[in-house]
Amino acid sequence: MTLSTPSTPTVAVLILIAVLGHVMAGFWYLAGRRRWTICSRTIYDLPVSPEQIRREFWNSLHAPSHAVWLSLFVLAGFFASTTWTSFVVSVLLTTAWAEIWHYASHRAMHWKSLHWIHKEHHKSHLNTYLTAVSFSFTEKLIFDGGLLGLLALVDLVAGLNVYGVAAWYVGYLLINSYSHANFEMKSPGYNKWVGQVITSTTYHSLHHSRYTGNYGLGTRVLDRLFKTEWEDYERLYARVSDEKRPLKKLSEKVPARS
């Protein structure tokens, strides 16, 4: 098999994907350390152990594997279309499939027989600036393999665009970093409009602190469809965002007002 030679812009995008997770980790470290305004609404007011930070750091060392797997597909000749149409289609298809694949694989990894794959990530009950890049190698392999494998099959029929796929990865790394912060940045009225569909940092924080539920990657759609969303999510969001009152216990819930 003849390997394709990636262009300079493609290499640059792949390098960006390789380093962006750690760049965002550094951003959140500085934001929290210097108490920037975006960190004013803390979700869980609890301490983080030095052991957790060390564990997450070592797990983060293979975070650039996202770029490695995408590079292998590019070298094999996939995602070579250069049209604007293929770019748009690639972005939309990758976004839709990533949401489905993440929900399905994520929920499956909570089954007892498969939880060993996802267990490392869930050792972090409280999110830190490194949690977003703290996964087992196997979990990253499964996520990227399932995501890119389906896209490669589609590419055989209708050519996809590497920059469209890469654009999703860049967005994912940015949003995933934000979703694993311990601060809520979205507005107090967020869940009245866009938040009815799109998740928030608080949304995913509940998944970590309670260990189940709220499996969605970027939307609430599949959690609502399959009834896996935490019932008190919007009330908890309002407490953190509107009232600026963080939670004091991982198991704490926000009861409905009588």
C-alpha positions in Angstrom: 0.0 0.0 0.0 1.3 3.4 -1.0 1.2 5.9 1.8 -0.2 9.4 1.1 2.0 12.4 2.0 0.0 14.9 4.1 0.3 18.6 3.2 1.9 21.1 5.4 -1.5 22.5 6.6 -2.6 19.0 7.4 0.5 18.4 9.5 -0.1 21.7 11.3 -3.7 20.7 12.1 -2.6 17.3 13.4 0.0 18.9 15.6 -2.7 21.3 16.9 -4.9 18.3 17.8 -1.9 16.6 19.5 -1.1 19.5 21.8 -4.5 21.2 22.3 -5.6 19.0 25.2 -2.6 19.9 27.3 -2.8 23.6 26.2 -6.3 23.7 27.5 -5.2 22.0 30.7 -2.7 24.7 31.2 -5.3 27.3 30.6 -7.6 25.9 33.2 -4.7 25.6 35.7 -3.9 29.3 35.3 -7.6 30.3 35.4 -8.1 28.5 38.7 -4.8 29.4 40.2 -5.3 33.1 39.5 -9.0 33.1 40.2 -10.1 34.6 36.9 -13.6 35.8 36.6 -14.6 32.7 34.6 -13.9 30.7 37.7 -16.3 32.6 39.9 -19.0 30.0 39.9 -17.6 26.9 41.4 -19.6 23.7 41.1 -18.1 21.5 43.9 -16.3 23.4 46.7 -14.1 20.4 47.7 -10.4 19.7 47.9 -8.4 17.8 45.3 -5.7 15.4 46.5 -2.2 15.7 45.1 -2.4 11.9 44.3 -5.3 12.6 41.8 -3.3 15.3 40.0 -0.3 13.0 39.7 -2.5 10.1 38.4 -4.2 12.4 35.9 -0.9 13.8 34.7 0.5 10.3 33.9 -2.7 9.4 32.2 -2.5 12.5 30.1 0.8 11.6 28.4 -1.0 9.6 25.7 -3.6 12.3 25.0 -1.9 13.1 21.7 -3.1 9.6 20.4 -6.1 11.3 18.9 -3.8 12.9 16.4 -1.9 9.7 15.9 -5.0 7.7 14.9 -6.2 10.4 12.6 -2.7 10.6 11.0 -2.8 6.9 10.3 -6.1 7.2 8.4 -4.7 10.2 6.5 -1.5 8.4 5.6 -3.7 5.5 4.3 -5.4 7.9 1.9 -8.7 8.6 3.7 -10.4 12.0 4.0 -8.7 13.3 0.9 -11.5 15.4 -0.6 -10.8 19.1 -0.8 -14.2 20.6 -1.7 -16.1 23.0 0.6 -19.1 20.7 0.4 -17.1 17.8 1.7 -15.8 20.0 4.5 -19.3 20.9 5.6 -20.5 17.3 5.3 -17.5 16.0 7.2 -18.1 18.5 10.1 -21.8 17.6 10.4 -21.3 13.9 10.0 -18.5 13.7 12.5 -20.4 15.8 15.0 -23.5 13.6 14.7 -21.7 10.3 14.8 -19.4 11.3 17.6 -22.5 12.1 19.8 -24.0 8.7 19.0 -20.8 6.7 19.3 -19.8 8.5 22.5 -23.2 7.9 24.2 -23.3 4.2 23.1 -19.7 3.3 24.0 -19.7 5.5 27.2 -22.9 3.8 28.5 -21.6 0.4 27.6 -18.4 1.1 29.5 -20.5 1.4 32.6 -21.6 -2.2 32.3 -19.8 -4.3 34.9 -18.0 -6.4 32.2 -16.6 -3.4 30.4 -16.1 -0.9 33.2 -12.4 -1.7 33.5 -11.9 0.3 30.3 -13.5 3.5 31.7 -12.6 3.0 35.4 -9.4 5.1 35.2 -11.3 8.2 34.1 -13.9 7.7 36.8 -11.3 7.7 39.6 -11.7 11.4 39.3 -15.0 12.1 41.2 -14.1 15.8 41.2 -12.9 17.3 38.0 -9.6 19.2 37.7 -7.7 20.9 34.9 -6.3 17.5 33.9 -9.4 15.3 34.1 -10.3 16.0 30.4 -7.1 14.3 29.3 -7.0 11.6 31.9 -8.3 8.4 30.2 -7.0 4.9 29.8 -5.2 4.2 26.5 -7.8 1.5 25.7 -10.7 3.9 26.1 -9.1 6.4 23.7 -8.4 3.6 21.2 -12.0 2.5 21.3 -13.4 6.0 21.0 -11.1 7.0 18.1 -11.4 3.6 16.4 -15.2 3.7 16.4 -15.4 7.3 15.4 -12.8 7.2 12.5 -13.7 3.7 11.4 -17.3 4.6 10.5 -16.1 7.8 8.8 -13.6 5.8 6.8 -16.3 3.5 5.5 -18.4 6.6 4.5 -15.3 8.0 2.8 -15.2 5.0 0.5 -18.5 6.0 -0.9 -18.6 9.8 -0.5 -15.3 11.5 -0.1 -14.8 13.2 3.3 -12.5 16.1 4.1 -9.7 15.8 6.7 -10.1 19.4 7.7 -13.8 18.8 8.5 -12.9 15.8 10.6 -10.1 17.8 12.3 -12.4 20.7 12.9 -14.6 18.5 15.0 -11.5 17.2 17.0 -10.5 20.8 17.7 -14.0 21.6 18.9 -14.1 18.5 20.9 -10.9 19.1 22.7 -12.0 22.7 23.6 -15.4 21.7 24.8 -14.2 18.5 26.5 -11.7 20.6 28.5 -14.5 23.1 29.5 -16.8 20.2 30.4 -14.3 18.8 32.8 -13.6 22.1 34.6 -15.0 22.7 38.1 -16.5 26.0 37.1 -19.7 27.0 35.3 -19.2 29.6 32.6 -22.6 29.6 30.9 -25.2 32.2 31.7 -27.8 31.9 34.5 -30.7 31.6 32.0 -28.8 29.1 29.8 -31.2 26.2 30.3 -34.2 28.2 29.2 -33.0 28.2 25.6 -29.8 26.6 24.2 -29.3 24.6 27.3 -32.4 22.5 26.6 -30.3 20.8 24.0 -26.6 21.5 24.7 -24.9 20.3 27.9 -22.9 22.4 30.4 -19.9 21.8 32.7 -22.4 21.2 35.5 -24.1 18.6 33.4 -20.9 16.5 33.1 -19.8 17.2 36.6 -22.8 15.3 37.8 -21.7 12.3 35.8 -18.4 12.2 37.6 -19.6 12.9 41.1 -22.5 10.4 40.9 -20.8 7.9 38.6 -23.8 7.3 36.3 -26.3 9.3 34.3 -25.7 12.3 32.0 -23.7 10.2 29.5 -24.0 12.6 26.6 -21.0 14.2 25.0 -22.3 17.6 23.9 -26.1 17.3 23.9 -28.8 16.2 26.3 -30.8 14.5 23.4 -29.8 10.9 23.9 -29.9 11.1 27.7 -33.4 12.4 27.5 -34.4 9.8 24.9 -33.1 6.9 27.0 -34.0 8.5 30.3 -30.5 8.7 31.7 -30.5 12.4 32.6 -30.3 13.3 36.3 -33.7 14.8 37.3 -32.3 17.6 39.4 -29.7 18.8 36.9 -31.4 22.1 36.0 -32.1 22.9 39.7 -28.4 22.2 40.5 -27.3 24.4 37.5 -29.5 27.2 38.8 -27.9 26.9 42.3 -24.4 27.1 40.9 -25.0 29.6 38.2 -27.8 31.8 39.5 -27.1 31.7 43.2 -23.4 31.1 43.0 -23.7 28.5 45.8 -21.4 25.5 45.1 -22.1 22.0 46.3 -20.3 20.8 49.5 -20.7 17.0 49.0 -20.3 14.8 45.9 -23.6 13.1 46.7 -25.5 16.3 47.4 -28.7 16.7 45.4 -31.0 19.7 44.9 -34.6 18.8 45.9 -37.6 20.2 44.0 -39.3 23.2 45.7 -42.6 22.2 47.3 
